[in-house]
Structures are given as structure tokens and as C-alpha cells.
Amino acid sequence: MSAPITEPVAPIVGVEGLVQIYTVDGRSVAALSGVNLAVREGEIVVLVGPSGAGKSTLLSVLAGLTPPTAGRVRVAGHDLSNATGTELDLARGTGLAVLLQDVRKNLLPYLTVRQNIELGWPKRVAGRIDAEAALDVVGISAELRDQAVHAVSAATRQLAAIAATIATSPSVLLADEPTSNLNRDDVRAITAALSRANQQLGTTIIAVTHDLDVATALKARVVTIRDGRIRMEAQGGNTQVFVREDGSVPLTDDILADFPPGTVVSLTAGPDPHTFIVRRSAPEGPA
């Protein structure tokens, strides 16, 4: 008897041929140029790259805050490619949560930490977790839970913002620079809270950061974006690079240490169709 055919599991986030064009001073500028990205359920993905590379633009499209110019975008079962305002509101209320970079936009400062989490998410709504459970996940101590948001530290405000997002039990959490302007101890607290949300609740997390230590702490798949395209992916010591439009291939820092710019190398096919072997070319002898 033949084995049953197992259908492939669709990614919880799927981006195909995403193009995002802005008009600046009458000129068209491509912020994203044909991005393809698939994220599995329960995965943590960190987007890195230089300023202006397209990281935050991609996150904004995934959040339904910026409509794509072209391409297909699906997040948590919702097709955002041509979604109406009502459909986007539904997506953000049923499976998608967004943690904005400016924490002041995530919370109401005159309410307490607990009230911010309870606001708009009554316990009777199916799928929500209560405020205490959310606060336990992020690790805010009992004595801070009834303090006004404006009276607690920046790290506690960010933890409260994470608690408010996971209280909606989202399938996907999008976080824009969740550790910016925090010291190293606070960064560790934020990454630990995100890790617990992923492990305890199964939340898929996609975050933008400039800090590679954040990716390491989260044990994330690192996706490098440059010039509006995905150029490199890395996880668990394995790095994949993408051939550029001109046929060149970006090299990782460890490889560049052995083959600095200007080095002459020979390139030969490896033992399988997806492998190449790079060797330093021997200098030519005298003519």
C-alpha cells in the first residue's frame, strides 16, 4: 500500500512578487522590488538591513497599513493584496497584531498597565487571554501592574505594549524595532518576553531591528534586506545568499575575511546542482 500523500502546509505569512513604489518629489521610488518571503507558523523572523533598505516598508505592508503596489500578500489567512478597510480591520482583529516602534502609540499613558491590556478586549470574547495571563507571559511584576503607564520605565511600557498585543491571541505579531533606545538589560527583558510569547502561545513573530544580538537572543531566522530586495537569509549557522540582478553574489563577513574584495577566485560546480566550490586562484607564472 502506498503512503498517503501529505499536502504541504501553507505558510502563515506568504509574500509573492511584492513591489512597493512611492512618489517623492514627482519621481517614482521603489522601496520594495519583487520581494518573496514565506514564514511558517510558530517561526520567529527578524528583518535586518541598512536604513532605507525596505524593512519597515515590508512590515507596514504585512500590517495592512500600506497597500502594495503589486504582488500578493497573505497574513494569517487574510489576503491583504487588495483588501478593503473593513477587511484590514478584520485581519488586525482576528489573527494579526502590530507593535509600533513608538511605544506611545501602543498605550494610553493615563491608564494603568492593567487597564491598557483590558481596554477593548473583554474576557467574554472567544480566543482572548485575560490581562493577568498576558502580564505573566511578558514578566511584569505585580507591583507595577496597577501603575499608570506614564509612571513606569520605558522597558516596562514596552513589555506592557507586548502584553496588550498578545492579549488578543494573534497568530502573527509584527514588531517594529521593539528594543530601540533601551539598555542591554532592558533589551534582554524584551527579547525574553517575545520568546515566551512564541513558546507559550505559539505566536509567529516578525520583527524589524538593527541589533543582530536581538536575532541571536530570539533564535530567529535572519532575513537581510538591501535596496528593496531580500539578499541573504541565515539561521543556525546556515547562510543562504541570493544572486543579484547583475549576476554577482553577496558574501558573508566570514567568507570576506578569507576572500577580501579584489581576490581572484575560481568557481566550480559542487557535488550537487545547488552547490558551488570557491577556491583562490593560483597566481599566473611568468609568461
N, C-alpha and C positions, 0 to 999 in steps of 0.2 A: 504494500500500500504506500502510495506516495505521501510525502509530508504535506500538511496543509500549507497553503500559500499565506504568508503573513504580509498584510498590507503595510507599507511604510507609514510611520506616524508623521503627520503633518507638523511642521514647526509651529510653535505658538506665536512666533513673530516671523513673518516672511516678507522680504523686500525684493522686488524684481525690477531691474532696469530703472531705478529711481533717478529722476532728473529734477533738480530744483533750480530755477532761474529767477534771479531778481533783476529789477531795473534800477540802476543807480546813475543819476545824472544823465538820463536818456540812453544809457548803454545797458545792454543785457550782460549780466554776470552769472556764470554757472557756479552755484555753491555746491551742488552735487551733480556728478556726471556719470550716470549709469551704475549706481550702487546696487549690489546684490548682497543680501545678508539673510541668513536663516538662524534662528535661535530656538533651541529645544526647550521644552517645558522643564522648569526647575533649574535652568542654567543661569550662571552669572556671567555677563559680558561687560567688559569695560572698553569704552571708546577713548582712544588717545590720539594725539597728534598736535601739531603746532596750532597757534591761534589762527583762525580764519580757514582752517582746513575743511570744515564742514561738519564737525562733530555735533555741535549744538543744533545746527540746522536739521541733521538727521534725527536727533532726539525730538525736536519740535514737530517734525512730520509724523513720527511714531506716536506722539501725544495727540495728534489731531489738531494741533494749534496752527500748523502751516499746511495748506493744501499742496500736494505735489504737482509739479508742472507736468510730469509724465511718469509712467511706471505704475506698478501695483504695490500696495501696502496693505498687509493684513496683520492685525494685532488682536490676540485673544478671541479669535472667531469673528472679528469685525473687519469688513473691507473698508478701509479709510480712503481709498483712491479717489472716489467721487462722492463721499458721504455728505449728507446734509447736516446742518447744525443740530437738528434733533437727533440724528443718528450718532453724531460725535458725542453729544451729551450722554446718550445711552451707553456708548462704549466706555466713557470715563466713569460711568456709574455702575457698570457691570463687567468688571474684569480688568480695567486699566486705571492706574493711579499715577499721578505726576508729582514729583518733589522738585519744586522750583529752586534755582540757585539762591535767590533772595529769600531767606527764611521768613522775612516779614510778610511775604505774600502767601505763606502757607498757614499762618496762625493769626488769631486776633489777640493783640497784646494785652488788652484789658481783661480778658478772661483767664481763668486758671488753666494750668496744663491739662487737668482732667476735663474741664468744660470744653476745651478746644477739641478734644477727641470725641466727646459725646455729642457735640454740636452737629445736628443734621443726620446722625446715624443712630436712631432709636434701636434698642435691643430687640424689638419685635421683628425687625426686618431680617428676613432669612439670609444667612450667609455672613452676617456681620459678627465680629467678635467684640466683647464688651471692652470698656476703657481699661479696666484693671488687667485684663489679659494682654492687651496691646502694650500697656506700660510695663508689664512684666517682661515681655519679649525684648523691648528696647533697653530695659535695665534702669529706668528712672526710679530713684529711691522714694519710699513712702512719704518722707517729709517734704519732698518737692512737688508732689502731685497736686496739691491744693494751693500752690504759689501762683501768683499772676505771672504770665509769660514774660512781661517786661522786667520782672524782678529776678529772673533766673539767668544763668550763664548762657553764652552763645552755644556751647555744646549741648546743654540741656534743652534749649529751644530747638536745636536740630533733631535731637532724639525725640522730642515731642512731635515734631513735624513728621518724622518717620512713623511714630505710633499712630498719628492721625490718618496716614495713608494706609497702613496695614489693617486698621480697624474696619476698612471697607472690604477686607478679604480679596484684594485684587489678584488676578492671575499674573499680571505683569506690573512691575513697579519701575518707572523711569525716573532716574535721579540725575539732575544737572549739577555737577561739581558739589557733591554732598559734604565734602570735607574742606572746602576752601576757607581760608582765613582762620584756621584752627591750629592749635599747637599739637605736638606729636601725641601726647596723652589723649587729647580730645579726638584726634583722628582715629586712634585705636578704639575708642569707645564707639564711634560712629560705624567703623567697619565691623566691629563685633556685633552691633545691633542689626546691621544689614545681613550679616552671615546667619544670625539666629532667625531672622525673618525668612530667609531662604531655606534653612534646615528644618525649622519647626512648622512653618506654614506652607512650604513648597513654593514660595513666591519666586517667579522668574524676575531677575533684576538686570536692567541695562543702565549703566552709569557712564557719565562723561567725567573725565578727570585729567589733570595734568600731572598727577602724582602716581608714578608707577608702583610705589610702595602700597598704595591702596589696592591695586590689582593683585599684588602679591598676597596681601592680607586676606582678600576675598577669594583667593584661589580661582581667579576668573580667567576666562578666555579673553585675551587682549587683542583688540582689533585696531590697527593703526590706520588712520585716515590722513591722506595728504592730497591737496589740490582737488578735493571733492571726490576722491576715489579711495576705495579700500586697497591699501598697498601691502599689508602684512597682517598675519594672524599668528598668535603664539599661545600655547598652553602646555604646562607640564614639561617644559624644556624642548618642546617640538615647535619649530617655527616654519610657517609657510609664507612665501612671498609671491606676489602677483606680477606677471610680466607687464611692463608699461607699454604705452601705445607705440613708442619708438623701438620696441624690442629689447630695451635694457631691463635689467633685474636689480631691484634694490637689495643690498647686502646688509646683514645684521652687524652690530658693532663687533661681536667676537670674530666674525669672519673678516671684517675690515682690518682687524688687528694683524691678521696674517697676510691679507691681500690688500694693502692700502691703495688708494687711487693712484693710477699710473702703472700698477703692476701688470705685467703681461702674463696671461694665463692661457692654458689650453682647456677646451671644454669637450668632453666626450660623453657618449650615451652610457648610462649605467646598466645594471643587470635587469632592470625592468623599464617599461616605457615612460615611467614618471620620475626617473632618477637620472641625474647628470653628475659627472665627476669633474671637479675643477682641480687642475694642477698648475703649479707655477711653471711657466715655460723656461726651458734652459736658454741661457744667452747664446746667440749665434757665434760660431767660431770665426776666425779670420777668413776673409774671402780668399 
